[in-house]
Amino acid sequence: MHRIKKYLIFFIFFFWTQNLWGEDLAPIIKDFSISDRDGTLVASIMLKNGITSEVEKALNSGIPIRFSYIFELIRPGFLRNHKIKAVKEVRSMTYDHLKREYRVLIGPGTRKMISVKDMDQAKEFAFNVKDVEIVDFNTIPQGCVYILRVKCVIDKEQEAELPFKRLIGLFWNKSIETKWYEIRFRY
C-alpha cells in the first residue's frame, strides 16, 4: 500500500509539472457572447493559448499562420439538427524579419492590415473577434431554440507565396483545432 502511494504521488507530480516545464496548453475559446444589434445576431469571442510553441516557430520562420473562426447557427430538431447559417471569420498573422514587425490581416470581408512591433499586440488583434454578424432575426422563425457554436482552426496559410512552398509540410503538416463551444438561446 505504501509503495502504491509513492507511485501515485510520483505520477501526479510528474504530470502536473509537465505543464510548468513549458509544455503547450491547448488553445481554448473564452468570453463567447451573443447580442442583438439592430435586429441582427452578432457574436464575440476571444481565443486563449492560440500561439503554441509549434505555431510560434512556424511564424518566426516566416510561415503565415491563419486563424479561422467558424460560427454555425443550428436549430435542434427531433431526429437531426438543421444548420441555418455558417459564417467564417479569418485572421492571418505573419512576421516580417526585415522590419521586425507582425502583420495581422483581418477578415475576408474588410481586408484590413494591421502592423505592430510586439507579438502581444498582434495576438490582441488576431484573437479578439468582435461583432461577427451571424443572421438577421427577421429571417429565422420565432419561438424556437437555437444553438450558436464556434471553433477555431489554426493552420498555415495555403495561398502564401513562399519559396520552397512544398517543404513547409515537412516542418508543420497538421492544423490545430479547438473544440466546439456553444450557446443555446430561445428567440
Buried (B, 14 or more C-beta within 10 A) or exposed (E): EEEEEEEEEEEEEEEEEEEEEEEBEEBBBEEBEBEEEEEBBBBBBBBBBBBBEBBBEBBEEBBBBBBBBBBBBBBEEEEEEEEBBEBEBBBBBBBEEEEEBBBBBBBEEEEEEBBBEEBEBBBBBBBEBEEBBBBEEEEBEEEBEBBBBBBBBBBBBEEBEEEEEEEBEEEBEEEBBBEEBEEEEEB
